[in-house]
Every structure is written in structure tokens, then in C-alpha cells.
Amino acid sequence: DGSILKFDIGAFSSSPELYSTVPTPQGPFSGSTEDDRGISPMPALAFAWGDKDSKSTFGISAFGISGFGVTFPESSTNPINFPQSQGGFGRVESDYMLLQVGFTWAIALSEKFSIGFQPNFNYASLELEPNPLASPDFPPEMGGTGKGYPKSDMATAYGYGGQVGLFFDSQTGFKLGASYKSPQFFSEFDFKNSYLDGSSAPGVSFTMDYPAIYSVGIGYSKGIIDLALDYRYVDYEGTEGFEKSGWAFADNGFPTGAVNGFGWQNISILSAGLQLKAIN
């Protein structure tokens, strides 16, 4: 009933640590590097409007629905972060951002049951250093000049998808919901690459979609208290760009040094919330 404008911003932080071991004549040499990316902001903006005499409610939203990035500095104690001239990858950094705009129509089929539909339009950007999707310039003994892996510029892509949600309000305080978000299908990222010495490197294209998400939730609202519990399942293993792993091979059967994809596993997410509505 009426209109609601809402703005939120979240702070996302993680603490990944990168481990590696190499054999040496003196025995295994191991090390680790901590990520020093820090905190990333995740904004969200939404506007919804409806009328008490109508069964339909409409909305428009713009969300930073995804973002990831790591910064592992070059290291002399962790083999995988050794300088590229010493056989490591050097500094490892990634920066990914996905903005989603959605247009929603929800309709009340009864006093207790509603269904909603939303087409989504997406914008994503991705930057990688080094770029593992590109073939490296191998050392001279392997037919190259030894420039190693290139780094990429910031590449962008556009995508589309949709979602549908079901909502049941028992009118006694308990509420149930379920939703399905389709894969978000993206155009290719076209990377322009350059070697660490500043010289140009061959470009590479790569398609990375956003995974399908299955969600169920339960809530309780009574008086000034709201409680919520959600479960979500994210299907990375069935998503282009994430499902493949391992090395790419040339037609002659030799590895190119590029990777096939990111090889992420599916994940489950459990979220709980408490809201106190102390004043009107």
C-alpha cells in the first residue's frame, strides 16, 4: 500500500590465504600469502509501489549482487607468489563486479498467497593479474622469450536472466517463501593483455555466466519483532566459466599454459536475520 524507497550498503570481507609447496634438493619448500584486499562495499537500491485496492505490486531495483577479488602480493617465501622470472606467478590480483537491474511484478492470488516475476539485466566487469585465461610467453628453452603470463585490462560484459518467487503469509505471523533465479547469461569478456614489461600480449575472450540459485525461507513477524531464516543453493558446477578446470591443450596435444575455467564447486548458504521495529 503506497510507495517505498530503500537504500542499503553492505560491507563484505573475507580472509583467503594461499598455500603452495615445491620440491627442492633439500626437501619440500612451503609458504603462504595472506590476502590484503580489505573491505568491499555492496550497495542496493530499490523502489516499490502498489495500491491497497489492487492485487498487483511493482518494483525496480539495482543491486551489486556479486563481487569478488583478491590481492596476494609478490612473495619471496611462498613459491606460487615468487616473481615470474623465478617460476611463480608474482602478484596475484583479481577484481570482479556485477550490477543487476530488475523489474518486478508481484500479484496476490489470495489473501495468503502471492507470486512474483522479475526479468534481470546485468553489467559485469573483470580484471585479472596475471590473466590465467591467456597463454604465457614461455621461457627460451620452451620456444618463447620468457615474458611469462600477461595481465589484463578491465573487461566488461552484459547479461540477462530472470527469477520467480512464491510467498505464503499464514496471517498468524509465520511466512514461507521459495524462489528460483535462472542463470544470468553473459556476453564474452574481451581482455586486452600486456606483459609485465609493458609490451602488448595477445588478447583473449572468455564467457563467465552467473549461476542459478535455488532458495527457500521461513519468517515470523509479530509486533515489533521480525525473524528470518533462509537457505540457498548456488549451482557453480553447471555454469559456463565456472564448471571447467585444469589446463587447456593445443591441437598438437601440448598444454598452452592457459586454464579452461575457474573450477568452482557448488555452495550452500544459510542466512539468519533479526529485525526490531522500535518506532513507527
N, C-alpha and C positions, 0 to 999 in steps of 0.2 A: 504494500500500500504506500504509494508515494515514490520518492527517489532517494537513492543512497549513493554517495560518492566516498570512495575509500582508497587510502594510500598506505602502503606498508613498505618497510625496508628491513630486510633480514641481513644478518652477518654470518657468513659461512667460513669456517676454518677447519682445516684438517692437518694432521701431522705425519705425513708419509715419510718413511725412511728407506733409503736404497742400499741394499747389501750386494756385495759381489766377492767372488773368490777366484784366483787364478793359480795354476800350479807353477812352481819355480823349482830350480835345482835344490834349493834349501828347504822346500816344503811349501804347502799352500800359503798364499798371501791373501788376507781378507781385510775388508774395510767397510765402512758405512758412511753415508752422507745424509744429513737431515735437510728436509725441505725448509726454505726460508721465505716462502711466498707470503705468509701472513694472512690477514682477513680480507675476504672478498665480499662486496655488497651485493644483495639480491633484491631489487625493487619490484613492486607490484602496484598497479593502478587499475581500479575497476569502477564502473558506474552501472547501476541497475535501476530500472523504473518499472512501475506497474500501477494498476488501479484496483481498488477493492471490489469493484463490480465486474472485473474481467478475470477470466481463468488463465490469462497469459501474463508472463513477466519477461522482460527483455533486459539484456546486459551487453556491455562491451568491456573488454579487459585487455591489458597489456602487462605481461609478466616476464621477468627474467627467470625462465623456468629451468635453465640449466647453465652451469658454468664450471669449468674445472681448469686447473693449472698447477704446475709445479715449477719450482726453481731449485735445482740441485747444482750448487757451484762446482766449478772445476776443482779437483782434489788431487793431492799427491799421496793420499793414504787410502783411497778407495779405488781399486783398479778400473771399475767401469767409468769413473769420472776422471781418469788420467787424461792429460791432453791428447788430442787425436794423433799428434806426432809420436806418442808413446803407446798407441794401440787402444786408448779408451775413447769415449765419446765426448770428453771435455764437459763443458757446461751443458746441462740438460734443462730445457725450459719449454713449457707449453702454455698456451693461453686460449681458452675456448669460451665463447659466449653465445647464448641462444635466447633471442627475444621472440615472444609469441603474442600475437594479437588474435583475440577470439570474439565472435559474435554469437550470443546465446539466446535461445528461445526456450522457455520452460512453460509447460502447461499443466494445470491441475486437473487430473482426470476425475478426482473426487476430493472430498474434504481431507482425506488422509494420504492420497497417493498422487505423486507428480512425476513427470518425465521431462528431461531436458536434452537439447541437441545443440552442438556447437561446432561449426567449421573453424579451423585454425589456419593462420597464415604466419609463417616463421621467417626470421632472419638470423643467420649464424655467421660467426667469424672464427677462424682458427689460425694460430701461428705456432710454428714448431722450430726448435733449435736443439740439436740438429734435426733435419727432416728425415725420419726413418722410412718414409714412403718413397724417397729418392734413392737411386743407386749411388754409392760413393765413388769418388775418384781413387781407385786402388793404388797401393804403393808401386814403385817402378818394377819390382820383381814380379808383379802380377799384371804388368802391362799398362799401368797408369802413371800419373805424376805425383801421387801421394797427397793430394789436397783433402782427402777424407770426405766426410759427409757434409753436404751444404746445409745452410739454414734457410728457412722460408720467410717470405713476407707475410703480411696479414691477408689471408684469402677469405672470401665471403661466399655464401650460398643462400638460396631461397628455397622454402619448402611449404608443404601444405599437408593437412590431415584433418581429423575430426574426433569428436568424442560424444558419448551418450551417457546419461546418468539417470538413475532411478532413486526416488526419495519417498520414504514412508514415515508419516508422523502419526503416532498412535493416539495423539491428543491427551495422553496421560503423562507426558514427559519423556518417554522413550522414543527414539528416532532411529531409523535404519536407512542405509544408503549403499549403492553399488554403482560402479562406473567402469566403462571401457574406453581407453584412449588408444586410437589406432596408431600405427607407426606414422611418424611425420616424414614424408618423402622429400628428399632434398636434391637440388641440382648439384653438379660437381664443384668441389673446391679446386680452383686452378692456381697452383702455387708457382710463384716466381722465386727461384732459388739463387743463392750466391754462396760461394765458398768463404771460409773464414778470412782469407786474404783479400776479400773484396771482389774477386773476379766472378763473372757470371757462371751459373751452372744450369744444366738442362732443367726445364720446368717439369712438373708432374701434376696429374689430375687425380682426384680421389673423391669417391662418394661416401658420405657418412650420414646415415639417416638417424632419426631419434626413435628409441624403442617403444613398442606397445606397452601400456601399463594397465594392469587389472587391479581394481580397488574395491574393498568393502569396508564399511564403517558402522559404528553404533554410537549413539549420543544420548545424553539425558539432560533436559533443560527444565528446571523448575525454580520459580522465584528468581533469585539473583545469581544462581549458580548454573553454569553450563559445563558438562563433561563430554569428552570425545575420545574415541579410540579408533584408529584406522590401521588397516593392513594393506600394503601394496606389493605387487609383484611386477618386476621390470624385466622384460624379455630382451636382454642384450644379445643372447646367443642366436636369436633369429633375426637380427638387424644388420643390414648391409653396412660394412665398415667396421663393425664390432665382432662379427661372428668368426671371421677368419683370423688365423695366427700363423706364425712361422715365416720362413723366408720365401721370397719369390724366386723363380728359376727362369733362365733364358731358354730359348728354343734348343740350344745345344746341351741342356741339362745342367749347366753350371749355375750356382746361386748368383743373383745380381747384387746382393747386399741390401736390397730393399725388403721391407716387410709386407705381408699380404693384408694385414689389418691389425686391429688393436687386441683382439682375442679376449674381450671381457666376458666374465661369467654373469649369469642371471643373478639378481639380488632380490632380497625380501626386505621390506621396510615396515617397521612398526612405529606409529606415532601416537602420542597421547597429549591431550590438552585440557586445561582448566581455565575457565573464564569467570571472573567475578564482575557482575554489573552493579556496582555500588551506588551509582546515581543515574538519573534519567539522562 
